[in-house]
């Protein structure tokens, strides 16, 4: 079926281009490059291309050609991609992305898994591009995932996720262990109760690195957890502000060596920004952060199903195995040679190989 939203109107496309051309730019600062945030020169160049060189219609056609489906789950319309196994030989797997991203990030990984015999389901996070409607606060995304897999006829399946998707995947396994055969993660939830006297040296180093990262890089998280409705209007009204918010994270959190375009080409980044813009979902994409901080989201207590953790060296954190084992039944732990927060896009082959090896232990 076609993509789960109508084609962008010529009027909306013209409005975006007009806004980009009429941007009121901030005054120059003494800081240069990326020292104080998004590099203004890089941003200006990308904005110029977004306004006058980027072919949204070509991107729109490629998106529409993907294998979309839509299900209404208790009043919440949920779009998803379904990549059928070329010759079904293993468990189906549900894949979940994080922020700031979309279901498109997982397409290369899903295709590789389908080629290896695993039907891959990629749901669009509620409140993100493709599924812009957020459910009520008391509805849990992981329960929607289980309802979707059940509706699609999968009584037993595996799951994978990173970032926000790792939390959803963890809660899915915790609450539906009868159906979830195993989970593969790029991040883990911290233990709810921790006796610091029992920490290993590696765990102490991990906790210190996380605190250092939060101090240097965590302002976005604090803002989205505490005052998202102050930020959302600005990024929903300014496409340049939206692009700057997304672009800086893709550079800082990836294995880019400081050159964001070494990992993400301009079309990929502009397609992502366009999706958030046309679906007006940057504000609703903040809701998982606020809802978690406000106590609406189920906490991960203990995951007893087999769990694999793949640690990429440029992701936000690199938890040691013993840290993960405090809340998960870890059966596989892999330290990757390269890659970062957006591993399904940066290193789909490495990730697919690790996932396939784990899934083989669950059949």
C-alpha positions in Angstrom: 0.0 0.0 0.0 1.2 3.6 -0.4 2.9 5.6 2.4 0.6 6.3 5.3 0.2 10.0 4.6 -1.1 11.8 1.5 1.4 13.4 -0.8 2.6 16.8 0.4 0.6 19.5 -1.4 2.3 22.0 -3.7 1.2 24.7 -1.3 2.9 23.2 1.7 6.1 22.5 -0.3 6.1 26.2 -1.5 5.5 27.4 2.1 8.5 25.4 3.4 10.7 26.8 0.7 9.5 30.3 1.3 10.2 30.0 5.0 13.7 28.7 4.3 14.5 31.6 2.0 13.1 34.2 4.5 15.1 32.9 7.5 16.2 35.5 10.0 19.6 34.3 10.9 21.1 34.8 14.3 24.0 37.2 14.7 27.5 35.7 14.5 29.2 34.6 17.7 32.9 34.5 18.5 32.6 30.7 18.7 33.5 28.9 15.5 32.5 25.6 13.8 30.6 23.3 16.1 32.0 24.6 19.4 28.8 26.1 20.6 26.3 23.9 18.7 25.4 23.6 15.1 27.9 25.1 12.7 26.2 28.2 11.2 28.1 27.8 7.9 27.2 24.2 7.5 23.6 24.9 8.4 23.3 27.8 5.9 24.7 25.7 3.1 22.2 22.8 3.9 19.3 25.3 4.2 20.2 26.7 0.8 20.0 23.3 -0.7 16.8 22.4 1.1 15.2 25.5 -0.3 16.4 25.3 -3.9 18.2 22.0 -4.7 16.6 19.2 -2.7 14.1 17.0 -4.6 11.4 16.2 -2.1 9.2 14.6 -4.7 11.9 12.0 -5.4 12.2 11.2 -1.7 8.4 11.1 -1.4 8.2 8.5 -4.2 10.9 6.3 -2.6 9.1 6.4 0.7 5.8 5.5 -1.0 7.4 2.5 -2.7 8.3 0.9 0.7 6.1 -2.0 2.0 3.7 0.0 4.2 0.8 -1.2 6.3 -1.5 0.6 8.7 -3.4 -0.9 11.7 -5.9 0.7 14.0 -4.9 -0.4 17.5 -7.6 0.6 20.1 -8.1 3.9 18.3 -4.4 4.6 17.7 -3.6 4.3 13.9 -0.1 2.8 13.6 1.9 2.7 10.4 4.5 0.0 9.9 6.8 -1.5 7.3 6.8 -5.2 6.7 9.7 -6.8 5.0 8.8 -10.4 4.2 11.5 -13.1 4.6 12.6 -14.2 1.2 12.5 -17.8 2.5 11.2 -17.9 6.1 13.7 -19.8 8.2 13.7 -18.0 11.5 11.7 -15.9 14.0 10.1 -12.7 12.9 11.5 -9.6 14.5 10.1 -6.2 15.4 12.6 -3.3 15.1 12.3 0.1 16.9 14.3 3.2 16.2 15.2 6.0 18.6 15.3 9.8 18.6 15.7 12.0 16.5 15.0 9.5 13.7 12.2 7.7 11.9 11.3 4.2 10.7 13.4 4.9 7.6 16.6 4.5 9.6 15.8 0.8 10.0 15.1 0.0 6.4 18.7 -1.3 5.5 18.7 -3.5 8.6 15.2 -4.8 7.9 16.1 -5.7 4.3 19.2 -7.6 5.4 17.2 -9.6 8.0 14.5 -10.4 5.5 17.2 -11.7 3.1 18.4 -14.0 5.9 14.9 -15.5 6.5 13.5 -13.2 9.2 10.3 -11.2 8.5 11.1 -7.7 9.8 8.4 -5.4 11.1 9.3 -1.7 11.6 6.5 0.2 13.3 6.5 4.0 13.2 6.8 5.4 16.7 3.5 7.1 17.7 4.0 10.9 17.6 6.9 10.5 15.0 6.8 10.7 11.2 4.3 8.3 9.6 2.3 7.7 12.9 1.8 11.3 14.0 -1.0 10.6 16.5 0.2 9.9 20.1 -1.9 7.6 22.2 -3.2 8.6 25.7 -0.7 8.9 28.5 -1.9 5.6 30.0 -1.3 3.7 26.7 2.2 2.1 26.6 4.0 1.9 23.2 5.3 -1.6 24.0 1.7 -2.8 24.4 0.9 -1.4 21.0 3.8 -3.3 19.6 2.6 -6.5 21.1 -0.9 -5.9 19.8 0.5 -5.2 16.3 2.5 -8.4 16.2 -0.5 -10.4 17.5 -2.7 -8.8 14.8 -0.2 -9.7 12.2 -0.3 -13.3 13.3 3.0 -13.7 15.1 2.5 -15.6 18.3 6.3 -15.7 19.0 8.8 -13.2 17.9 12.0 -11.4 18.7 12.6 -7.7 19.1 15.4 -5.1 18.6 15.8 -1.5 19.6 18.2 1.3 20.3 17.8 4.5 22.3 14.0 5.1 23.0 13.5 1.8 21.0 15.7 0.0 23.5 13.4 1.0 26.3 10.3 0.0 24.4 11.9 -3.3 23.5 12.9 -4.0 27.1 9.4 -3.3 28.4 7.9 -5.4 25.6 10.0 -8.4 26.8 9.4 -7.7 30.5 5.6 -7.6 30.1 5.1 -10.2 27.3 7.7 -12.9 27.9 5.3 -15.6 26.7 5.6 -14.1 23.2 9.0 -12.5 23.1 11.7 -15.1 22.5 14.6 -12.7 22.9 15.6 -9.1 22.5 18.6 -7.4 20.9 19.5 -4.0 22.3 21.9 -1.1 21.6 21.3 0.4 25.1 20.1 -0.9 28.5 18.0 0.5 31.3 19.9 1.1 34.5 18.9 -1.1 37.5 16.1 0.4 39.6 18.0 -0.4 42.8 21.7 -0.1 43.1 24.2 -0.8 45.9 27.1 1.3 44.7 29.5 -0.8 46.9 28.9 -3.7 44.6 30.0 -1.9 41.4 33.0 -3.3 39.5 35.7 -0.9 38.3 34.2 -1.1 34.8 30.8 -0.2 36.1 32.2 2.8 38.1 33.9 4.1 35.0 30.6 3.6 33.0 28.6 5.6 35.6 31.2 8.4 35.6 31.2 8.5 31.8 27.4 8.8 31.7 27.5 11.7 34.2 30.1 13.4 32.2 28.1 12.9 29.0 25.0 14.3 30.6 26.9 17.4 31.7 28.3 18.0 28.2 25.6 16.7 25.9 22.4 16.2 27.9 20.8 19.7 27.7 18.4 18.5 25.0 17.2 15.6 27.2 16.7 17.9 30.2 14.7 20.4 28.1 12.6 17.7 26.4 11.9 16.1 29.8 11.0 19.2 31.7 9.9 22.0 29.3 9.0 20.4 26.0 6.1 22.8 25.4 8.5 25.8 25.5 10.7 24.2 22.8 8.1 22.7 20.6 6.5 25.9 19.1 9.9 27.2 18.0 10.9 24.0 16.2 7.4 23.5 14.8 7.4 27.1 13.3 11.0 27.3 12.1 12.3 24.7 9.6 15.8 26.0 10.1 15.6 25.6 13.9 14.2 22.1 13.4 17.1 21.2 11.0 19.7 22.6 13.4 18.3 20.5 16.3 18.4 17.3 14.3 21.7 18.0 12.4 23.7 18.6 15.5 22.7 15.3 17.1 23.5 13.3 14.0 27.0 14.7 14.0 27.7 14.5 17.7 26.2 11.0 18.3 27.6 9.2 15.2 30.9 7.8 14.3 31.5 10.7 11.9 34.9 12.0 13.1 33.4 15.5 13.1 32.1 15.3 9.5 28.4 14.5 9.7 28.3 14.0 5.9 30.7 11.1 6.1 27.9 9.1 7.7 24.7 10.8 6.4 24.4 12.3 3.0 22.5 15.5 2.5 19.4 13.9 1.0 19.1 11.6 4.0 19.2 14.5 6.5 16.9 16.7 4.5 14.4 13.9 4.0 14.3 13.3 7.8 13.9 17.1 8.5 11.2 17.3 5.8 9.3 14.4 7.4 9.3 16.0 10.8 8.3 19.3 9.2 5.4 18.1 6.9 4.0 15.8 9.6 4.5 18.4 12.3 5.9 15.8 14.7 9.0 17.3 16.3 6.9 18.5 19.2 5.1 15.2 19.7 8.5 13.3 19.4 9.4 15.0 22.7 6.5 13.3 24.6 8.3 10.1 25.4 10.9 12.1 27.3 8.4 14.1 29.3 6.1 11.1 29.9 9.1 9.1 31.3 10.1 11.9 33.6 6.5 12.5 34.7 6.1 8.8 35.6 3.6 7.7 32.9 6.0 5.2 31.4 6.4 1.7 32.8 9.9 1.2 34.3 12.2 -1.7 33.4 12.4 -3.9 36.5 13.9 -7.2 35.2 14.0 -8.7 31.8 14.2 -12.5 32.0 14.1 -13.4 28.3 17.5 -14.0 26.5 19.1 -10.6 25.8 21.8 -9.5 23.5 23.6 -6.2 23.8 25.6 -4.7 20.9 27.8 -1.8 22.1 28.9 0.7 19.4 32.0 2.8 20.4 30.4 6.2 19.4 27.0 5.6 20.9 25.9 7.7 23.9 27.1 5.1 26.4 29.1 1.8 26.4 27.7 -0.2 29.4 29.9 -3.1 30.4 28.3 -6.6 30.5 28.0 -6.8 34.3 26.0 -3.5 34.3 23.6 -4.9 31.7 23.3 -8.2 33.7 21.8 -6.3 36.7 18.5 -5.9 34.8 18.7 -8.3 31.9 19.4 -12.0 31.3 22.3 -11.3 29.0 23.3 -14.2 26.8 25.3 -12.3 24.2 27.5 -9.2 24.5 29.3 -7.7 21.4 31.7 -4.8 21.3 31.5 -3.3 17.8 34.6 -2.0 16.0 32.9 1.2 14.7 29.6 2.9 14.6 27.5 5.2 16.8 24.0 6.0 17.9 22.4 5.6 14.5 23.9 2.1 14.0 21.1 0.7 11.7 22.0 3.4 9.2 25.7 3.8 9.9 26.6 0.1 10.1 23.7 -2.1 9.0 25.8 -5.0 8.0 27.6 -5.2 11.3 24.3 -4.9 13.2 22.6 -7.5 10.9 25.4 -10.0 11.4 25.1 -9.7 15.2 21.3 -9.9 15.2 21.3 -12.9 12.9 23.8 -14.7 15.2 21.6 -14.0 18.2 18.4 -14.9 16.5 19.9 -18.3 15.5 20.2 -19.1 19.2 16.5 -18.6 19.8 15.1 -20.9 17.1 
